[in-house]
Amino acid sequence: MAIWETATAGALARGVTVRLSSGAEFEVARVDSPFLGMDQMVCLIEDTPTRWHAYPTMRDAEVEIRRGA
């Protein structure tokens, strides 16, 4: 069973599965930081053969990360 923990967006690394406030889940392929030239912003990127998704957020924003399978 997966366990969801809270972390700050700025602390995330490639390969982590996140759950957004919308309920969408994806594996982070890349973290762009700083984003748009702003040190306080990051952009979490999902990049798969079937989908590309970018989630810009504040570096100190809380997101849920999955631990375990």
Protein Blocks (a to p, Z undefined) as FASTA:
>chain_A
ZZdddddfklpcehiacddfkopacddfbdcddeehiakbccdddddfkbccdddddfkl
ccdddedZZ
